[in-house]
């Protein structure tokens, strides 16, 4: 009877250890699953933030390029006008100088 009781106690203890290990394994699986979901959510959030930041940078770059283009065009037009005015003035002065030289040459 003692041997039978001992065998029953050992079998019960072994069964309890096995059940305890299964519970621990399930806890580990559950914890790993939660950790994986947390990491996945974090990566999705980071991806969304990165996409938003890239879109913002793209928009700002486009706006800056447009502004630079407008300013460059305005500057080019202004320089063109100044050059044209300068050329006209130089032309008039040259004509005056030529007339004056002719007058002086004929007058001598």
HELIX and SHEET records of a PDB file:
HELIX    1   1 UNK A    2  UNK A  107  1                                 106    
END                                                                             
